[in-house]
Amino acid sequence: MDAPRISPAAARRIALSAQGFGMRRPERVTQGHLRRTLDRLALHQIDSVNVLARAHYLPAFSRLGAYDQTLFDAAAWGPRSQRRMFEYWAHEASLLPLDLHPLLRWRMERADRGLLRSAGMRSFATERRPEAMAILERIRGEGPLAASDVESSRTGWWAWSGAKAALEWLFYAGHVTTATRRRAFERVYDVPKRVLPPDVLDLATPDEATAHAALVERAASALGIATALELRDFFRLGPADTAAAIDRLVEERTLLPVAVDGWPPAYVHHAAKRPRRIEAQALLAPFDPLVWERARTERLFGFRYRIEIYVPAEKRRFGYYVLPFLLNERIVARVDLKADRERRRLLVRSCHLEPGAPGDTTERLDAELATMAAWLSLEAVER
């Protein structure tokens, strides 16, 4: 039987709704609003660039508007009673809701056995394992440590740089997790039992096939509608594991195959909403899950988007840290932004409207920039 056909416009609305757009922003953002956004998106990507704001803070702002970032910090790195997320490798380095911890233990177990692409990382699972275990014992005995703490001690194996690699393997293998982040955003490691709530650690570990199916289902819920490649990319799963998970979810009717003009075969999550229109206004971070998969962004919005951070300045077309501007169901502009914290200004270094942008685009964009500036404790927008 042929898959039901839906229009590209309907697919776009499904995706926007699944991502939390189309709902009125709350007048005051509470921990409950933030928690529901964290659960909906399934992960917040972490990135070291801080030209505007840390990447993990921005998706919640795009959906909720101005909110107290200390709420996010408490959910990510607060006391166990307040913690709602943990750090791990998912799409990239990510903050994830706690209920995903059991679903990623297979990845930790594979890392513990040395089933990693990086030869340097693999070595800590085999011949260099005693070195990593020595650091783990230090953490167990002394409490949370960062790589700089271990390397600065200049004892034993660690008379040379290498603590960071060992700690990252311990992290990948689940022996340690992130306790907090220091001022320069340096990761501080501790054993999971001192960081994560006991009821999370006590959750049963599913078999790999069940975990993969659950992760694909969670990706489908976050995306609303997606191709197999997009479902795989969300948590960076293997192709064979993803294919088996999709087959299982289709058989269970959790995923519904659909055909969209110009798309590869796609799947709609069974609970995805299908709104008739979307009203939204948002600046999107380069690592926002709505736009991080560039081919999907082009299919959804007819919008070609590339990060130019690593492009030489003279060769950049749009700028260093460019945020697309979503207005209702279209991406209508892109702006290169920088937070000048010393002068307390939000700098608009360039602004480009898309062809056919509505007449009120500039007015609506200015309003969103003013909201962002106030959220970042900046006093004005400067063009």
N, C-alpha and C positions, 0 to 999 in steps of 0.2 A: 504494500500500500504506500502511495506517495505521501511524503510528509506534508502537513498543512502549510500553506504559503501565507506569510505575513509581509506587510510592506516595510521598506526601510524606515519610514517614519514611525510605524508602530514599534519596530525593534528599538529605535532610538528612545522612545518613551519608556519602554520596558527597562532598558538599561539605566536611564536616569532615575526612574522611580526606585529601582533596586538599590541604587547608590545613595538614596536618601534625599534626592532633589524633588521639588514639587510640594514640599510641606512648608508650612509657615514657620519661620524661625521663632524660637521662644523669646519672650521679653527678657527673661533671666535664665541663663543656662545653669542647670543643676547637675550634680553628679549623676543623677538618673538619666538626663538627656545625653550626657557624655557616654555613659555606659552603653546605652542603646545604640549610639553611633559606633562605638568600638565593636560591639557585637555584630552590627550590620555589615561593617566593612571587613571584618575578620582579621585585618592586619593593618598596621601603620608602618610604612617603610622608614628606616632610619638612614640618614645621610649626614655626612660631616660638614657639608656646605652650610654656612650660616650668614650669607650675605643679606638675607631678609629675615628669616626665622628658621629654626630647626624644622626640617621637613616633616617630622612626625606631628608637630602641632597644627600644621596647615589644613589637612583634610577636615578636621573637626570644625575649624573656623569657616571653611567653605560651606559647610552644611548648617551650622548652628549660629554663625555670626560670632561676635565678640564673646569670649568666655574667659574665665579665670584659669590661666595655665597651671596654677598650682593644683587644680583638680586633676589635670592630666598627669602631673608629676606624682601625685599621690597614688593614682591608679597604676602608674608604671613602676615607680621606685619607692613607694611609701611603705609603712609598716605592713606586716602580713595581713592585718585585719582590714586594711584599706586597699590592698593590692588587687587589681583586676586584670593585670597583664603580666606577661613574662617575655624576656628577650630570647630570640632564637633565629636561626637561619630558615627563612621561609621563601618569600619572593626574593628578597635579599635579606640583609640584616633587618629584623622586624620586631615590632612589639605586637604580641598576639593575645587574644583573650585566654584566660586560664584554662577553659575547657578544651582548648586545642592541645594542651600538653600531652595527654595520652596518645593523641593521634600522630604525634611526631617522635615518639619514643623509638620507632623503627629506624628513623634516621640517626638518632643518637646511638642506637645499638650497632648500626652499620659503621658509624665513625669509630666506635670503640674497637671494632674488629679491623679497622684500617681500610675499609672499603671507601676510599676517598680518591679523588682525582689528583690531589696535590701530593707529590712524593714527600715533600718536607713535612706535611701534616701526617701522612701515613706512618712516617718513621716513629712518631710518638706512640703509635699503637703497637709497635713491634720493638725494634732494637733500642729506641730511646725512651721506652715506656718508663723505666725506673726514674728518669729525670722528671718526667711529668708527675709521676706518683709522689716524688719528693716534694714538689710544690703543693700538690693536693694535701699532703700531710701537714705542711706549714699552714695552709688555710684552715684546715680542721682544728689545728692547735692554737693559732694566733688570731684567727678571725679574718674578715675580708681583706683582700690584697689586690692591688693593681700591678700591672707589669712593671711600672717604675719602682714600686716597693720591693719587688723581688730582685730586680736588676741592681738596685742601689745598694743592696746588702752585700754584694760582692763575695758571696760565700759559695763553696762547693762548685758545682757545675756552672753556676751563674756568674763566674768571673767574666764571662763573655755575654754579649747580647743573645737572647734566645728565649727569655722568659715569656715574651708575648706569644711566640709560636706555640709553646707548650700550653699556655693558658687557653689559647684559642682552640687547641685540640681538646683539652679538658671540657671547654664550653660546648664544642660541637658534639662531644660524646656524652654530654649530660652530667658529667661529674661535678661541674660547677655551673652556676648561672650568674646573672648580673644582680648584684646587691643594690648598686646605685651607680650614678655617673658623677664624676668630679667636674669642677668648674670648666676645665678645658674639654669636657665631654669624654674624659677617659673612663673606660669601663672598669668597675671594681667588682671583683669576683668573690663569691662565697658558695658554700655547699647548699644545694637546694633545700634541705630540711630546715635551714635557718632563714630562708628567704620566702619560699612559696607556702601557701596555706596547707596544713596537713591533709585536709579533705581533697585537695587537688592531687597531691602525691599518692594518696590512697586509691585514686580512681584506677579501675582495672585497665590493663594495657591490651588493646585489641590486637588481633593478628594483622599482618601487613595488608592483606587484601581488604579487610574491613576498614582499616585506617585510611587506605587510599580512597575507598569509596566515600567515606565520610568527608575527607578533604575535598574531593571533587564536588560533592554535594554542597559543601560550604562555599566553595568558589562559585558554583552556579547560583547559589542564593545571593551572593554579593554582587554578581555581574548581571543577574536577571536573565540574560540571553547571551550565549557565547558559543564559539566554535570549540572543537576538541583541543586545538592548540592553545586557545585562551584559557580553557579549564586546566590544562596541564601547566601553563606558565604561572598561574596564580601562586601556587606553592612550589613551583619548580620541580614537578614530578617527572618520572621517566615515561617515555611514550607507551611502552607495553603496559605498565601499571595503570596509566591513565585510560588506555583503551579498554582494559578489563573492567575498570571502575565504571566507565560510561556505559558499557554493555549491561552491567549489573543494575545500574540506576535506571536505565531505559526499561529494562525488564520489570523493575519495581514500579515504573511510571513516576519516579521522582524527577526524571528528566524526560521532556517531551521533544522529540525531533521536530524541527521546523525548517522550512526553506525560505530564504530571504534573497531577493534579487541582488546579485553582485557579491554575495557572501558564499564561503564554503558551507557545507552542511553545518547546521547549528542546533542548539538545544536550549529550550526554555525551562527554567525551574518551575516545578508544578505549582508553587505558591506565589510565583511572580505576579505582581499587579500589572494590569494593562490599561493605564489611564488614557483618557481621550486627549488630554493636553497637560503640559508641564509648565508651571510658572516658577522661574528660578532666576537668581542673580548671584554669581559667585566667581571669584578668582580661584584658579586651580593651580596647585603646586605642580612642578614637573614630575613629582613622584606620587601624584594622586592616582588611585586605582581607576578613576574614570578615564585617564589619558596616558597611563604609563606604558600601555601596549600600543605602539605607534600605528601599526597597521589597523588595529581595531578603531583607534581614534579617527583615522582617515575614512574607514567605512561608515562609522556612525555619523560623523559630522562633515565629511568632505573637507577636513582640516588637516593639512600636513604639518606635523609638529616634530621638531628635533631639539634636543638640548645642545646648546653651543658652548657650554662651559669649557670644554676641552678644545675648542676651535680657536686658533690664533685670533686676537682681537680684530685685526684688519680684515679677516675673512668672515667674521660673523655677519649674518644677514639681519637678525632681529635683536641680538643682545646676549648678555651673559646669563642672567637668571630670569627667564621669560615665563610669565604666567598667562595662559589662555583665559579669556573672559567669557563665561557662559551666561547667556541671556535667554531665558526660557528654554527653548529646545535647540538653540544654535550656539556655536562658539563664534563670536562676532568681532573679537579683537584680541590682541596680545600685547602685554606690557612688560618691559624690562624694569625690574624694581630692585631697589637697594635701600636698606635701613641705615641712614646716617645717624648712628646713636649719639655721637658727640654733639651734633647740631640739632638732634631730635627732629629730623626731617625724614619723611618717606620720599625718596627720590624716584621720579619717573624718568628713567634715562632714555626710553623710547616708547612710543605707542603706535601701533599699526592697526587700523580697522580692516576687517575682512570685506571683500567685495559684497555689496548688497546689505551691509550692516544697517539695521533700522536707524531712523533719524534720531531716536532718543538714546543711542548707544553711548555717546560721550557723557551725557548727563547721568545715565545709570552707572557707568564706569566710575565717574567722579565720586558718586555717592558710596560706591563700594570701596574705593581707595581711601576715602575719609574714614569709613568704618574700620578698615585695616590699620590705618595710622593710629587711631585712638586705641585699638586693641594692643598695638605694639608700644604704647606709651610714647608715641611720637606726636609732636605738637602741630605739624602741618604737612601737607602734601606739596612737594616742590617739583615743578616741571622744568 
